[in-house]
Amino acid sequence: MDTSEYLGLFLDESGESLQTLNASLLDLERAPADPEPLTVIFRVAHSLKGMSATMGFESMAGLTHRMEEVLAAMRDDGAPVTPAVSDALFACLDTLQEMVDRVAAGDTEQVDASAVLARLDAISSGAAAAVAQTAATVAPPAPAAAPAGEVLSDYERMVVAEAHERGLSVLRVDVGFDEGCQLVAARAFMVVQELEGLGDLIRSDPTTEAIESGEAGEDGVVFWIVTDAAPDVAAAAALGVSEVARCDVSVVEPAAPAEEAPVEDAPAAPTPDAPVAGAPAPPAAERSPSRAAATVRVGVDRLDALMNLMGEMVIQRTRLEQLAHRHALGDLRGAVEEMSRVTNDLQTLIMQVRMMPVEAVFLRFPRMVRDLANTLGKRLELVITGEDTELDRTIIDGLGDPLVHMLRNAVDHGLESPEEREAAGKDPVGHVHLSARHAGNHVVIEVRDDGKGMDPEALRASVVRKGLMDAEAAAALSDEQALELVFLPGFSTAAQTTDVSGRGVGMDAVRNAIADLNGEVAIASTVGSGSVFTIRIPLTLAIIQALLVSSGAAGGPEHVFAVPLEAIEETVMVDRDEARPVNGRPCLVLRDAIVPLVWLGECLGMAPPDDADRLDVVVVTIGATRLGLVVEGLVGKQDVVIKHLPDYLGDVPGVAGATILGDGSVALIVDVAAVAAFAGLLP
């Protein structure tokens, strides 16, 4: 069978599976007694193994199968979750990720998994020996053996009890096959797939591994599943498989608390197909196939094409609005207003389709922080909130690297060692908080730690020592301005370089990457209490609201620029005489605050400004910095579609892109942060 057409689907699902496995292993490491992470790991690992085998990636399927054996020792035999076991399982996931990456890149070279397999083999052998020794010295005499398939383990009994508490049922499905059935194992595996569509398979006799290897018993197979489906639905699903001769379904009742006897199967009461009254709806990952069919995977390229077409429609809508206003035709104006309403709804819908929860990028950090803390010998807890906050997919793609830099710096530079924290009267376990929330048309992401904070004096000394600023200029900086020094290229306070940080790269790259996303980053820090890095970023990069302004010298051509609305605080008109020099720079006193003035046309390389008596000033903010952009006139607010400048133009200072106006002319989009840096107001 040609599986190439399913490769994209396999890569998507395997990536999601590996993310889930990483998160669940972290949960298992934190709470070894909680059965839920182990249940999730088994379900996801089994699905990943099946997908890999179906696609013909035998090494991936074999490694996942070996990982399942280690997990089975934890589930069935009570093997402990030690740091060595956790490290080996994480190494297994890293190897699986490398295999998936090579498949995605079209690299046919096999990944050497021998070292990981050896670690898993050693753990499996050691776990079995440890469990056997514990059973011989501690455990009470084992009860008499019961017929195969009639006794559930302690873990499985716990699953039965929890299922009933959640309003779900545990069904025992006994399947038999036709006498002349030649493909018993294949038919049994098909039954497994049908039953997994109804819920979670917690046990089978023979095991699913035996079934997949062709060792299914000809006398039949017994399955136990957790489901919200009625017994007759499970029976119908199994009997729908070809050559299944019989199917007996019974409901497994939970054992009494004091019982040590095997769990008995109660006869199934005749029930209708309707769900059990009061039973909660299953979580999204466990819903029936009919519910899952409501979602469709769409290629990113199609979403990008749809967004481009939406942008062109916005341009034409603006043009029609201008024509309707110019010609004052009632019928045309009414039609344009109705089209504008529909276009706005369509634009909102397309924006929502492109939105993804930031969880897509947040999920990679718990594992990274855990490994980093182990490397540095630090104890910490990463707390993530607001992971369901949605952002445009393009922005999410660009957030990963900046957040990696911030979190690594928080763990390495921000948090003290356990001994230092105890000496300072702190909890030896440090805390790093990663949060996201909506704020109007923006999303605010914070990285907060309760470490030692940043000392402005140390920052001033470091920048002078490295020759990035003279001592007099550094001493003149306020504490807030001193914190901004960490964004200078080549800046670092580390006494020595390590593999983690301290090489003078990182925070300048963070600011540049956030600026590329039309966002901004700010710092707040208190010595001894910790630091907060705040990223403020627009919901989408494709279509933004902007204020159109004109700029140009007297007697020269007038140019129209678009200033992003999210950067604008207000617009004011003042007399030229109100602009007073402060430290050689013209400034405006606005409600007892000094706002430096910058002539937009001059910053963008145009002719010097005219000598008009009145100044139109657009007050903008970049983090904690305010400045006034002096323009020749205000044109109006408009939705604009961001178009990137062609490569042959290179990097144009002060320009973030271009847009097409309703009359077909081109307006440049102002990069407010770059203008502020050009004016010397940002480092």
N, C-alpha and C positions, 0 to 999 in steps of 0.2 A: 504494500500500500504506500502511495506517495504521501508523505507527511509534510512536505515542504510548505504547503499552503497553510498549515496549522502552526508554523514556526513562530509567527508573531504572537499568536495567542499563547503559545507555550512560554515565550519569554516574558510576556506580561504577567501570567499567572505564577510562574516560578519566582519572579522578582517579588511579587506580593507574598508568596509563601515564605520566602527567606526572611522578609521583614517580620512577618508574624512569628516565625520560629525564633528569631533573635529576641523579640520583645517577650515572648512566652518563656524562653530560657532565663531571661533576667528576672521575670516574675517567680520562676521556680527556684532560682538561686536565693531570692529574698525570702520566700515562704515555702520551704520544702514540704511542709505538711499540707499545703493547699492542693487538692486534687485537680482543680480547674486548669492550671497551666499545663500539667502533664496530659490531661485530656485533649487540650488544644494541640499540643505538640504532636501527639500520636495521630490525630486526625489530619493535620497539615502535612506531616512527614509521609504518611501513607499516601495522600493524594499526590505529593511531589514524586514519590517513587513510582506510582502508577503512570503519571504523565511522562516521566523520563523513560520508562520502559516502553511505553507506547510510541514515543518519538524515536526509539532506537538508541538512546544514550545509556548504554548498559553500565558504564563506569559510574555515572551519576546515580542510577538506580541501585547499584550494588553498595555504594557508599551510604546511601540513605537507609538501605536495608540493615547494614551493620549498625548504624546509629539507632535504629529501632530496637535492636537487640539490647543495647545498653539501657535504653528507656524502659524496655520490658522488665529488666532486672529491678529498676526502681518501682515500677508499678506493681508487679506481681510478687516480687521477693522482698520488697522493702529495702533495697540497697540504698545507702545514704547518698545524698547529693553533696559531695565534697568539692572543694575548689579544683582538685585535679579532674574530677568528672566534668565540672562546668567548663574548664579550660579546654578539655578535649572536645566537648560538644561544640563549643564556639569555634575551635579550629576546624571541625568538620563543616560547619556552616560557611566559614571563610573559603574552604576548598570548593564547596558546592557553588559559592558565588563566583569563584574564579572559573569554574566549568561553564556556568551560565554566560559569563562575560565572553568567554572564548567562542561559545556557540553564536552569540550575538555578533561578534566581530568576524565570523566566518572562518575562524582559525581551527583547523582540523587536528592540531597537535594535542595529544592527550595530556591531561594534568596528572602529575605524579602524586597519587594519594596514598602511597605506601606508608609514609610516616604517620599519617592520620589513622589509617587502618590499624597499624601496629598499636597505637595508643588506645584505640577502641577495643582491640583484642585483649590488651593487658587489663583494661578496666573491667571487661566482661569476665575474664578469668578471676581477677581479684575480687570482684563483687560476688561471684558465685561462691568462692571459698569463704569470704567473710560471712555471707548469709548462712552457709552450711554450718560454720563454726558457731555462730550465734544460735542457730536452731538447736544444735546439739547440747549447748550448755545452758541456755536460758529458756527455750520454748517448752511448753508442756507437751506431754505425749500427744502425737497426732491422732485425730479421730480415724476410725476405720474408713478405708477408701470407699467412696461412693461411685456408682456407675458414671462413666464418662459423660460429661455435659450436664450433670445434675447438681454440681457444687460450684458456687461462685467464690472467688477469693474475697478477702477482707476489703480490698480496694473496690472490687466490683459491687460488693454489697453496699458500700458507701455510695457508689454512683447510683444504685437503685434507690436508696433512701433520699438522696438529693433530688433525683428526678421526680419523685413523688411530691417532695416539698415544693417544687416548681410547677406542679400541676401537669407534669408529663407522665407518660406510661413507659414501662419497660416490658417489651414483648419478647417471648421465647418463640422463635420460628423454627419448626422442625420440618425439613424439606427432604423428600425422597424422589428418586429419579426412575425413569422407565427401565425395565430389565435390559432392554437392548441398547441402552444409551452408550455410545462409543466415546463421548467427550464429557465424561462426568466432571472433570476438573474445570473445563471451560464453562459448562452449564452452571456449576457452583459459583464460579467467579461472576457470571452474569447475574446470578441471584444477589451476590454481594453488592454489585453496582445498583441494582434495583432497590435494595433495602437501604443503602446509604443515601439514596434520594429521598427517603422518608425520615431519616434522622441519623443518629450517631451509633455506629456499630461498636459495642464495648467488648464483645467476645464472640468467638466461633469455635466449633469443635467439628472437624479439625481446624487448626489455626489458618488465618488468611495466608500466611507464608506457605503453609503446606498446600493450600488450594492453588496458589499461584505457581508452585513448583510441580503441579500435576499429581499431588498425592491425596486428593479428596477421596473420602471413603465412599465405596459403592453403596453402603447401607444408608447413606444420607448425610446431611450436614445440619447442625443446630446452630442458630444464630441468636444473639441477644442484642436488641437495639433499644435506644432511648428515642422516643418519638411522641408526637401529638396526634398521630394517625390512629384510627380505629383498627382493631385486630383484623376485620374483614378486608380493610384496605391493604394491609401488609400481606394477607393471604393472596389477594388478587394480584398484587405486584409480583410475588414469587411464582404463582401459577401461570403468569403471563410469559414466563421463560419457557422456551421450547424444551420438551422432554422432561419437564417436571411433572411427576405422577401424583404427588400428594403434598399437602402443606398444612400442618397443624400449628395453630397459633394460640398461645396462652399468655395471660398477663402475670408477670412476676411481681409479687407483693413484697414490700420491705420486711426484713426480719425484725422481731421484737428486740428492744434494746438489750435484754439479758440473754437472748438466745445465742447459743453457740452452734446450733444445728444448721445444716445446710438450708439455703433458701429454697422453699418449695414453690412450685408453679401452681397458681390458682387457675381453675378453668376459666376460660374467657366468657364473660357474660355477653349475651347478644346486645350489641349497641348499634345505634344508627351511625351514619357517616358524619353527622354533625360533631363539631369539636366539643370537648368536655366543658361544661359550664364553669365559668370562672377561671379557666386555665389561661395563663398569660400567653401572649403571642410569642413565638420563638424569636430569638435574636436574628438579625439580618443574615448572619453567616449560616444559620441553620434552617432557613425557611425552605419551603417546598420548591421544586423546580418551577412550578407555575408562577410563583411570586418572583423568582429570579429572572424569568423570561422578560420581565418588564424593563430590563436594562439592556442596552446595546453598546458594544465596544465600537468606538469610532476613531479612526486614525487621526493623529495630531495634524497631519498635513491637510486633512479635510477641514478641520476646525480653523486652521490658519487661513485657508482659502475662503471659508465662509466669512471670517472676520474681515478679510480684505474686501470682499464684495460689500459687506455692510459699511465699510468705510467709504467706498465709492458712492453708495446710496446716500450716506450722510452729506457728502459733498454736493450731490445733485439736489438733495432736499434743500440745502442752504441756498443754492442757486435759484430754485423755484420760488422760495420765500422772498428773495430779493426781487425777482421778476414780478411776482404778484403785488408786492408793495409799490413797485415803480409804476406799474400800469393801472393800478387801482380798479381791477376788474372783479366785481363781486363774486361771480361764479368761480373764477380761477382762484380767488383767495379762499373761498370755502372749500374747494377741492384740495388746495395745498394744505390747509389747516387739518383736514381729515387725514391726508396722507402723512403729515407730520406726526399726528397722534399714533397712527399705525406703525410708522417707522420707529418712533420712540419705543413702543412696546416690543417691536422686533429687536431693536438694539439691546434693550434690557434683557430679553430672553437669550440672545446670543452671548451676551456677557456672562449670564448665569451658566450657560453650557460650558464656557471656558473656565469657569471657576473650579478650583480644587481646594480641599482642606489643607492647611499647612502641615497637617499630620504626615503628608507624603514626604516632607523633608525632616520633620521633627523625629520621625521614627528611627532615623539612623543614628541619633545622638546618644541614647542611653547606653548602647553597646560601646561606642567610642569613649564616653566619659568613664565607663566602668574599667575599660582596659587602661586608660590613661591614669586613673587613680591607682590602679595596681602597680603600674610602672613607677609612679612617683612615691609610692608608699603612703598615700593619703587616704583618708576615709571621708566619703562624701555621699550625699543623696541628691540626685537630680530630680527636681519637681517640675513637671510639665503641665501647663494649663492652657486652655483656649486652643487646643490642637484642632478643633472643628472649625476654626475661623477660616473663611475662604478667601482665596486670592487668585488672580489670573495665573494660568499655568505658566506663562512666560516668566512672570516674576518669581514664582516658586522655583523654577529651574535656576534662576540666578541667585537665590538666597542661600543655597547650601554652603558654598565656600566662605562667605562672610561669617556665617554663624559658626562654622567650624573654627575659624580663627578666634572668635570671641569666646567660645566655650573652652578652647584649649588654653587661652590666656587666663580665663577665670580659674581654671583648675591649677595651672602651673604657677602663675604669678599672684593670683588673687587669694586663694585659700592657703592657709598655713598648714604645717604638719600637725598631726594629732598632739604631739608634745608641746608645740608652740601654742596651740589653741587652749590646751589645758592650763598652761602657764599664764595665759591671758584671761583665764576665768571663763572660757567659752566651751561649748559642747565640742568634744573631740571630733565629732562627725560634722563636717562642713556641709553647707547647703548651697546649691546652685539652682536658681529658678529660671526657667525658660517659659515665657508666656506670650500670648498673642491675643489681640482684641481689636474690634472695629472702632474707629473714631471718624465718623462722617464718611467721606469718600477715601479714607485711608485705613491702613492696618498698622497698628503699633505693636512692635515686637520688642520685648525686653529680655536682657540677659542680666540677672542680678545674682550677686554672691554676698555672703556674710563674712568675707575674709578680712584682710588687713587694710584694704583700701589703698588709694594712691596719695602719696605725699607731694603736694605742689612744690615744696622746696627741693625734694629729690629729683623731680622732673626738671626744674630749672637748672640744677647742677649737672644733670645728665646732658641736657641740650648744649650747655656751655662746654662740657668736657669733650663732646664729640665735634665741636666746632660748627654746630648748626646755627648758633646764635651767639652774639657777644654777651658778656656778663651784664652790661648796662641794660641792653634790651630785654634780657631775660628777667632782670630784677624789676623792670617796669610792668611786667605782666601781672594781671590779677590772678587769683587762684583759679577762677573759671577758665581764663585764657591759658593758664599753665597746663590744665588738664587736656586742652586741645593739642598740646605738643605731641601727644602720643601718635597723632595722625601724620607727623612729619616723616617723609621717607628716610629710612636708615635710623630711626629713633629706637632706642631700647634702654631699659634700666637694668637688664640682666647682668649679673657679675660675670657669668660665663655662659657660653652657648651650649645648648643641648639639642637632642633630637626632637624635643617638644617645642621649644621656642627660644628666643633670645638672639636670633640672627639678624635682627634689624629689619625684618620684613613682616608684614602681617596687617597692622592697623591702617597703614596708608592704603594697602590693597583693599581693606574693608571699606574705607570711605569711597574709594574710586568705584568699587563694584556697586555700592549702594547708590552712588550718584548716577551710574549708568542706568539704574532702574528708576531714575527721577525721584529718588528718596534721599533722606538725610539721616545722619546718626549723631547722637549727642551723648555726653558723659556727665554723670554726677557721682561723686565719691566722697566718703567721709573716712578719715584715717581711723583705723581700728574697727570700723563697722562694715566696710565693704563698698562695692561699686555697682553702678547701674549703667548699662549701655542700652540706649533706646534707639531703635530704628523706626522711622516713620516713612511709610512707603505707600504709593497710590494703589488703589484696587486693581487698576489695569493700565497698561501702557499703550493700548491701541487707539482709543478715543478718549480725549480729555476735554475738560472745559477750560477755556483760555480767555483772557482779556486781550483784544486786539488794540495795539497802540501804534501811533505813527511817529516816526523819527526821521529827521533830515534837516540839513542846514538851510538857512534862508537863501532863496534863489536856486537851490539844488533840488534834485528829485526827492520825493517823499517815499519812504519805505514803510511797510506795515510789518510789525512783529507781533508774535503771539507770546504772552507771558502766562504760564500755567496758573490757573486760578487758585490751586491749593497753596501756592507760595505767597499769595497776595494777602496782606493784612487789611489795607484800605487804600483809597486814592484821595489825594487832597490837591487843592489849587492854592498856591501861595504867591505873594509878591516876591520878586527877586531880592528885594531889600531884606527879607526875612532870613535869607541864607547867610549865616555868619561863619567865618573861618574858625575852626578849632584844630589846633596843631597843624595849621596849614591846609586843612581840608574843609571845603564848604559843608556846613551842617545845618540842619533844621531842628529847632526846638519844638517838639510835638508832645503836648501834655506832660511837660516837665522831663521829657526824655530827649536825649540828643540822638538824632538820626543822621548819619553821614549821607551826603548826596553824591550820586554817580550819574553822569550824563550817558544814557544808553548808547546813543549814536557814536559818541567818542570812544567808548569801550569796544565797540564793534568795528572800529577802524574807519568810520565815516568822517565827513568834514566836521570841523569844530561847530559847536552849537551857536545858534543866533542869540541876540541880546534882547529877547522878549521880556517885557516887564512882568508877565505872569508865568509861573512854572506849573506844569502838570506833573505831579509826583505820584508814582506808584510805590507804596511802602510794602516791602517784601521781607520775609524772614527766612533765614537758613539756620536751623537749630536755635541757638541763643543770640544770633547776630541779626540785627535789623539794618536795612539800608533803604534809601529812597532812590528809585530809578526816575530820572528826569526825562520826560518824553515830550514830543511836540503836540500830541493830542491823543484823546481817547476815542477809539472807534466803536467799541461795544463788545459784549460777551458773546461767545460762540463755541459750539462743539467743534473741535478740530480733530482731524485724523493725522496721527503722527506718521510721517514718512522719513525713513532714514536717508541721510545724504549718500550719494553714490561714492564708491570707494576712491574714485580718481580725484575727489575733492580733498581727501584726507581728513584730518581732525581740524575742524574750524573752531577756534576758541570762542567761547561764549554762545555757541549754537548747539542745541540738542537735537535738531532735526528740522523738518520743513512740513508745511501743510498747504493744501490747495484750497483757496477761498472760492466763494460762490461765483465770482466773476471770472474764474479761471486763473487768476494771478496766484503767485507763490508767496507765502509768508514764512519767514524763518521763526522757529520756536526758540525762545531765549533760555539758555542754561543759566539760571539765576546764581547757582553756586559758583560757576566758572566766572561770571561777571564780578561777584564779590571777591573771589580770589585774585582776579586781575586788578581790582582796585586796592588790594592789600588788606582787605578786611577779614580774610581767612588765611590760615597757614598753608 
